[in-house]
């Protein structure tokens, strides 16, 4: 074999090895960035959950000391529906960010949608939607409320409305 050909083959093999090494490095960098973003999202959700867990017990005391907003939503149901919509928003954000798997979101999201579609929650959402919520959540709940029933087979089931909570 001609020595020049040996040099050409060796140079080609070295170039291919360099290209392969570069490609592996690029893929590794992309994966490490993806993992860093996912880790940051998980950490943010954990911090938010810790803060919310600390805030929830304060609500009654804050209301007693600072008063409540008079937006037409009775305090009796506000203390239940605000945490409900916060839970819904957290679950939505976890699903949106890929932290809550699709299979779990399908069941949990339907259950949350079912409760949101009840009349007292609809009336409260008309007020609550003006607050700050996670990106895309207001649009999601609005679509749920404008869409079909979460449980269509239960659509004709009679639900006794808790009229006393609205004072109707």
C-alpha positions in Angstrom: 0.0 0.0 0.0 1.2 3.5 -0.9 2.3 5.5 2.2 0.4 8.5 0.9 -2.9 6.5 1.0 -2.1 5.4 4.6 -1.8 9.0 5.6 -5.0 9.9 3.8 -6.9 7.1 5.5 -5.4 8.0 8.9 -6.3 11.7 8.4 -9.9 10.7 7.3 -10.2 8.4 10.4 -8.9 11.2 12.6 -11.4 13.7 11.1 -14.3 11.2 11.6 -13.2 10.6 15.2 -13.0 14.4 15.8 -16.5 14.9 14.2 -17.9 12.0 16.3 -16.4 13.5 19.5 -17.8 16.9 18.7 -21.3 15.4 18.0 -21.2 13.5 21.3 -20.2 16.7 23.1 -23.1 18.6 21.5 -25.6 16.0 22.5 -24.2 15.8 26.0 -24.4 19.6 26.3 -28.0 19.6 25.1 -29.0 16.9 27.5 -27.3 18.6 30.5 -29.1 21.8 29.7 -32.4 20.0 29.5 -31.8 18.3 32.8 -30.8 21.7 34.4 -34.0 23.3 33.2 -36.1 20.4 34.5 -34.3 20.5 37.8 -34.9 24.2 38.1 -38.6 23.7 37.3 -38.9 21.0 39.9 -37.1 23.2 42.5 -39.4 26.1 41.7 -42.5 24.0 42.2 -41.1 22.6 45.5 -40.4 26.2 46.8 -43.9 27.3 45.7 -45.4 24.3 47.5 -43.5 25.1 50.6 -44.5 28.8 50.5 -48.2 27.9 49.9 -48.1 25.3 52.8 -46.9 28.1 55.1 -49.4 30.6 53.7 -52.5 28.4 53.9 -52.7 28.3 57.8 -52.2 32.1 57.8 -55.3 32.8 55.8 -57.8 32.9 58.7 -55.5 35.1 60.7 -54.8 37.4 57.8 -58.5 37.8 57.2 -59.2 38.5 60.9 -56.4 41.1 61.1 -56.5 42.6 57.6 -60.1 42.0 56.6 -61.3 40.4 53.3 -61.9 41.6 49.8 -65.6 42.3 49.1 -65.9 40.9 45.6 -69.1 39.1 46.1 -67.6 35.7 46.9 -68.8 34.7 50.4 -65.9 34.1 52.8 -67.4 30.7 53.6 -66.6 29.4 50.1 -63.6 31.7 49.4 -61.6 29.8 52.0 -62.2 26.6 50.1 -62.2 27.8 46.5 -59.0 29.9 46.6 -56.9 26.8 47.8 -58.8 24.7 45.2 -57.8 27.0 42.3 -54.3 27.3 43.7 -54.0 23.5 43.7 -55.5 23.4 40.1 -53.0 26.1 39.0 -50.1 24.2 40.6 -51.2 20.9 39.0 -51.6 22.6 35.6 -48.1 24.2 35.8 -46.6 20.9 36.8 -48.3 19.2 33.8 -47.4 22.1 31.5 -43.7 21.9 32.5 -43.5 18.2 32.1 -43.2 17.4 35.8 -46.7 15.8 36.1 -46.9 13.0 33.6 -49.7 13.1 31.0 -51.3 9.9 32.3 -51.6 11.4 35.8 -52.8 14.7 34.5 -55.6 13.1 32.4 -57.3 11.8 35.6 -56.4 14.5 38.0 -57.1 17.3 35.4 -60.6 15.8 34.7 -61.4 15.6 38.4 -60.3 19.3 38.9 -62.3 20.3 35.8 -65.3 18.5 37.2 -65.2 20.6 40.4 -64.4 23.8 38.5 -67.5 23.3 36.3 -69.8 23.3 39.4 -71.9 26.5 39.6 -70.4 27.9 42.8 -66.9 27.5 41.4 -67.9 29.1 38.1 -69.3 32.1 39.9 -66.2 32.4 42.0 -63.9 32.0 39.0 -65.5 35.0 37.3 -63.9 37.0 40.1 -60.8 34.9 40.8 -59.7 34.9 37.1 -58.7 38.6 37.5 -55.9 37.6 40.0 -52.4 36.6 38.9 -52.2 32.9 37.9 -49.5 30.8 36.4 -49.0 31.3 32.6 -51.8 29.8 30.6 -53.9 28.8 33.6 -56.7 31.4 33.1 -57.0 30.4 29.4 -57.1 26.7 30.5 -59.9 27.2 33.1 -61.9 29.4 30.7 -61.7 26.6 28.1 -62.7 24.0 30.6 -65.7 26.1 31.6 -66.7 26.8 28.0 -66.1 23.2 27.0 -68.0 19.9 27.4 -68.6 18.4 30.9 -65.6 16.8 32.4 -67.6 13.7 33.0 -70.2 13.5 30.2 -71.8 10.3 31.5 -72.6 12.2 34.7 -74.0 15.2 32.9 -77.6 14.4 33.7 -76.8 13.5 37.4 -78.6 15.9 39.7 -76.3 18.0 41.9 -77.9 19.7 44.8 -76.5 23.3 44.7 -75.3 24.7 48.0 -77.4 27.8 47.6 -76.8 28.8 51.2 -73.2 29.5 50.5 -74.1 32.4 48.2 -77.0 33.5 50.3 -79.5 32.9 47.4 
